[in-house]
């Protein structure tokens, strides 16, 4: 059952006031969708046709460029990619009808899918149009387009496209101007993950559980990058992430934060044991340490859930 804009806002206000948690809000939305009227065959066919059509546009452009790339001029390449991008955006606007921001249900999913595909083609269009720093230009363009798409239709898929574009942009800028060092890239990704998680906590990025999970995963991935050269940075960032997740959980009560804290702790402690012993401990000992840490953090997690 598709919710109206007023119903959506009323439900979200309950979460803002603390009546419902983020998980409860998502559960209510899912329950309302599950109790709606059965979807018509025509709606299913329309949605499937839109997905397949968008994929064919993207695949056709890729195939055409792949077969004739060397024979095409730069202008022709940009024209083909640009036409694919424009086609996807126009199709999304046509499906949305009167207002993109209020579209929901089948049309909403189709619109956000087409916009997400346009994020990809816009990146290749911009990167092809320049003769240097193609990765930086393409990733930055994708990020800008993804932000616009997410603002227009803030769905889970639109958020994933935004997160992917943001990660690509951070990697592009750090490797281009700060050198291809794992330390710089790792710290930048760690900061990006924290920013994304923070924006989800203040309700800028939604759905909140997904944004929190992606933010924590990005931060953890970034923290692990300097492990070979600057192990102490990896340990500090990973341990700091675990502590932050447990601390914020006391206020937010999100299961995602508990899981992230447990995972970060389980990763960093065996790494530190291996490093402090210069690799003298065997695999069995590390497994024992990892198991003990996982059990301990699980007990702490259970205690936190009971005392919140």
C-alpha positions as CSV (number, residue, x, y, z in Angstrom):
1,X,0.0,0.0,0.0
2,X,1.7,3.2,-1.1
3,X,1.8,5.9,1.6
4,X,0.9,9.4,0.9
5,X,3.3,12.2,1.6
6,X,1.4,13.3,4.7
7,X,1.3,9.7,6.0
8,X,5.0,9.3,5.4
9,X,5.8,12.5,7.2
10,X,3.5,11.6,10.1
11,X,5.2,8.3,10.5
12,X,8.6,9.9,10.3
13,X,7.6,12.5,12.9
14,X,7.0,9.6,15.4
15,X,10.6,8.5,14.9
16,X,11.9,12.1,15.3
17,X,10.0,12.5,18.6
18,X,11.4,9.2,19.9
19,X,8.1,7.3,19.9
20,X,9.5,4.9,17.3
21,X,13.0,3.7,16.6
22,X,14.5,3.7,13.1
23,X,14.0,0.0,13.0
24,X,10.4,0.2,14.1
25,X,9.7,2.9,11.5
26,X,11.1,0.6,8.8
27,X,9.1,-2.3,10.1
28,X,5.9,-0.3,10.0
29,X,6.6,0.8,6.4
30,X,7.2,-2.8,5.4
31,X,4.1,-4.0,7.1
32,X,2.0,-1.4,5.3
33,X,3.4,-2.4,2.0
34,X,2.8,-6.1,2.7
35,X,-0.9,-5.5,3.5
36,X,-1.6,-3.5,0.4
37,X,-3.6,-4.7,-2.5
38,X,-2.0,-7.3,-4.8
39,X,0.0,-5.8,-7.5
40,X,-1.6,-5.9,-10.9
41,X,0.0,-7.8,-13.8
42,X,0.1,-4.6,-15.8
43,X,2.1,-2.8,-13.1
44,X,4.6,-5.7,-12.9
45,X,5.0,-5.7,-16.7
46,X,5.5,-1.9,-16.8
47,X,8.1,-2.0,-14.0
48,X,10.0,-4.9,-15.5
49,X,9.9,-3.3,-19.0
50,X,11.4,-0.1,-17.5
51,X,14.2,-2.0,-15.8
52,X,15.0,-4.0,-18.9
53,X,14.8,-0.9,-21.1
54,X,17.2,1.0,-18.9
55,X,19.6,-1.9,-18.8
56,X,19.5,-2.2,-22.6
57,X,20.2,1.5,-23.0
58,X,23.2,1.2,-20.8
59,X,24.3,-2.1,-22.3
60,X,23.8,-0.9,-25.9
61,X,25.9,2.2,-25.3
62,X,28.6,0.1,-23.7
63,X,28.6,-2.5,-26.6
64,X,28.6,0.2,-29.2
65,X,31.5,2.0,-27.6
66,X,33.4,-1.3,-27.0
67,X,33.2,-2.3,-30.6
68,X,34.0,1.0,-32.1
69,X,35.9,2.9,-29.4
70,X,39.1,3.2,-31.3
71,X,37.4,4.3,-34.5
72,X,35.3,7.0,-32.8
73,X,36.5,10.5,-32.2
74,X,36.2,12.0,-28.6
75,X,33.2,14.0,-29.7
76,X,31.4,10.9,-30.9
77,X,32.1,9.0,-27.8
78,X,30.8,11.9,-25.6
79,X,27.7,12.2,-27.8
80,X,26.9,8.5,-27.5
81,X,27.3,8.5,-23.7
82,X,25.6,11.8,-23.3
83,X,22.6,10.6,-25.4
84,X,22.3,7.6,-23.1
85,X,22.4,9.8,-20.0
86,X,19.8,12.2,-21.4
87,X,17.6,9.3,-22.5
88,X,17.7,7.8,-19.0
89,X,16.9,11.1,-17.3
90,X,14.1,11.9,-19.7
91,X,12.6,8.5,-19.3
92,X,12.7,8.9,-15.5
93,X,10.9,12.3,-15.7
94,X,8.3,10.9,-18.1
95,X,7.6,8.0,-15.7
96,X,7.4,10.4,-12.7
97,X,4.8,12.5,-14.4
98,X,3.9,15.7,-12.6
99,X,6.3,15.7,-9.7
100,X,9.4,13.6,-9.2
101,X,9.6,14.3,-5.4
102,X,6.1,12.9,-4.7
103,X,6.4,9.8,-6.9
104,X,6.0,6.5,-5.0
105,X,5.3,2.8,-5.5
106,X,6.1,1.2,-8.8
107,X,6.8,4.5,-10.5
108,X,9.1,5.5,-7.6
109,X,11.2,2.4,-8.0
110,X,11.4,2.8,-11.8
111,X,12.4,6.5,-11.5
112,X,15.1,5.8,-8.9
113,X,16.5,2.9,-11.0
114,X,16.7,5.1,-14.1
115,X,18.3,7.9,-12.2
116,X,20.9,5.5,-10.7
117,X,21.8,4.3,-14.2
118,X,22.2,7.9,-15.3
119,X,24.7,8.4,-12.5
120,X,26.9,5.7,-14.2
121,X,26.6,7.0,-17.7
122,X,27.1,10.6,-16.6
123,X,30.4,9.6,-15.0
124,X,31.6,8.0,-18.2
125,X,30.4,10.9,-20.3
126,X,32.3,13.5,-18.2
127,X,35.4,11.3,-18.0
128,X,35.5,10.8,-21.7
129,X,35.0,14.5,-22.4
130,X,38.4,15.5,-20.8
131,X,41.9,14.5,-21.8
132,X,43.4,14.3,-18.3
133,X,42.3,13.3,-14.9
134,X,39.4,11.3,-16.3
135,X,38.8,9.4,-13.0
136,X,38.6,12.6,-11.0
137,X,36.2,14.3,-13.4
138,X,34.1,11.3,-13.9
139,X,33.8,10.4,-10.2
140,X,33.0,14.0,-9.2
141,X,30.3,14.3,-11.9
142,X,28.8,11.0,-10.7
143,X,28.7,12.3,-7.2
144,X,27.0,15.5,-8.2
145,X,24.4,13.7,-10.3
146,X,23.9,11.2,-7.5
147,X,23.2,13.9,-4.9
148,X,20.6,15.5,-7.2
149,X,19.0,12.1,-7.8
150,X,18.9,11.4,-4.1
151,X,17.4,14.8,-3.2
152,X,14.7,14.2,-5.8
153,X,13.9,10.6,-4.9
154,X,15.4,9.6,-1.5
155,X,15.1,5.9,-1.8
156,X,17.4,3.1,-0.7
157,X,18.7,2.5,-4.3
158,X,19.3,6.2,-4.7
159,X,21.3,6.2,-1.5
160,X,23.4,3.3,-2.6
161,X,24.2,5.1,-5.8
162,X,25.1,8.2,-3.8
163,X,27.3,6.2,-1.5
164,X,29.1,4.4,-4.3
165,X,29.7,7.7,-6.1
166,X,31.0,9.4,-2.9
167,X,33.5,6.5,-2.4
168,X,34.7,6.7,-6.0
169,X,35.1,10.5,-5.7
170,X,37.1,10.2,-2.5
171,X,39.4,7.6,-3.9
172,X,39.8,9.6,-7.2
173,X,40.8,12.8,-5.4
174,X,43.1,11.2,-2.9
175,X,45.0,9.1,-5.4
176,X,45.3,12.0,-7.8
177,X,46.5,14.7,-5.6
178,X,47.9,13.0,-2.5
179,X,49.6,10.1,-4.1
180,X,48.6,6.5,-4.3
181,X,49.2,5.8,-0.6
182,X,47.1,3.5,1.5
183,X,47.4,5.8,4.5
184,X,45.8,8.8,2.8
185,X,43.1,6.8,1.0
186,X,42.3,4.9,4.2
187,X,42.0,7.9,6.4
188,X,39.9,9.7,3.7
189,X,37.5,6.7,3.5
190,X,37.4,6.4,7.2
191,X,36.3,10.1,7.5
192,X,33.8,9.6,4.7
193,X,32.2,6.7,6.5
194,X,32.0,8.7,9.7
195,X,30.4,11.6,7.9
196,X,27.9,9.3,6.2
197,X,27.0,7.7,9.6
198,X,26.6,11.1,11.3
199,X,24.4,12.4,8.5
200,X,22.2,9.3,8.9
201,X,21.9,9.9,12.7
202,X,20.7,13.4,12.2
203,X,18.2,12.1,9.6
204,X,19.8,13.7,6.5
205,X,20.5,10.3,4.9
206,X,17.7,7.7,4.7
207,X,16.9,4.9,5.2
208,X,18.8,5.3,8.5
209,X,19.7,1.6,9.1
210,X,21.1,1.2,5.6
211,X,23.0,4.5,5.8
212,X,24.4,3.6,9.2
213,X,25.5,0.2,7.9
214,X,27.2,1.6,4.8
215,X,28.9,4.3,6.7
216,X,30.3,1.9,9.3
217,X,31.4,-0.5,6.6
218,X,33.1,2.3,4.7
219,X,34.9,3.6,7.9
220,X,36.0,0.1,8.8
221,X,37.3,-0.6,5.2
222,X,39.2,2.7,5.3
223,X,40.7,2.0,8.7
224,X,42.1,-1.3,7.5
225,X,43.9,0.2,4.5
226,X,47.2,1.4,6.2
227,X,47.7,-2.0,7.9
228,X,50.9,-2.9,6.1
229,X,52.7,0.4,6.4
230,X,51.2,2.2,9.4
231,X,49.7,-0.6,11.5
232,X,49.2,1.7,14.5
233,X,46.9,3.9,12.4
234,X,44.8,0.9,11.5
235,X,44.6,-0.2,15.2
236,X,43.7,3.3,16.4
237,X,41.1,3.9,13.8
238,X,39.5,0.5,14.1
239,X,39.4,0.5,17.9
240,X,38.1,4.1,17.8
241,X,35.3,3.0,15.5
242,X,34.4,0.2,17.8
243,X,34.3,2.5,20.9
244,X,32.3,5.1,19.0
245,X,29.7,2.5,17.8
246,X,29.2,1.2,21.4
247,X,29.0,4.7,22.8
248,X,26.5,6.1,20.2
249,X,24.4,2.9,20.7
250,X,23.6,4.0,24.2
251,X,21.9,7.1,22.8
252,X,20.5,5.9,19.4
253,X,19.7,2.2,20.2
254,X,20.4,1.0,16.6
255,X,21.3,-2.7,16.2
256,X,23.5,-1.7,13.3
257,X,25.8,0.1,15.6
258,X,26.1,-2.9,17.9
259,X,27.0,-5.2,15.0
260,X,29.6,-2.7,13.7
261,X,31.2,-2.4,17.1
262,X,31.4,-6.2,17.5
263,X,32.9,-6.6,14.0
264,X,35.5,-3.9,14.5
265,X,36.5,-5.2,17.9
266,X,36.8,-8.8,16.6
267,X,39.0,-7.6,13.7
268,X,41.4,-5.3,15.6
269,X,42.2,-7.4,18.6
270,X,43.7,-10.4,16.7
271,X,45.5,-8.0,14.5
272,X,47.1,-6.3,17.5
273,X,48.0,-9.7,19.1
274,X,49.7,-10.8,15.8
275,X,51.7,-7.6,15.6
276,X,52.7,-7.4,19.2
277,X,54.0,-11.0,19.1
278,X,55.7,-10.5,15.7
279,X,53.6,-13.2,14.2
280,X,54.9,-15.8,16.8
281,X,51.4,-17.0,17.6
282,X,49.9,-19.6,15.4
283,X,46.6,-19.7,13.6
284,X,45.0,-21.7,16.3
285,X,45.8,-19.1,18.9
286,X,44.5,-16.3,16.7
287,X,41.3,-18.2,16.2
288,X,41.0,-18.6,20.0
289,X,41.7,-14.9,20.5
290,X,39.1,-13.9,17.9
291,X,36.5,-16.3,19.4
292,X,37.1,-15.0,22.9
293,X,36.9,-11.4,21.7
294,X,33.7,-12.1,19.7
295,X,32.2,-13.8,22.8
296,X,33.1,-11.0,25.1
297,X,31.8,-8.3,22.7
298,X,28.6,-10.3,22.3
299,X,28.2,-10.3,26.1
300,X,28.8,-6.6,26.2
301,X,26.3,-6.1,23.4
302,X,23.7,-8.1,25.3
303,X,24.3,-6.1,28.4
304,X,24.0,-2.8,26.5
305,X,20.7,-4.0,25.0
306,X,19.3,-4.9,28.5
307,X,20.4,-1.6,30.1
308,X,19.3,0.9,27.5
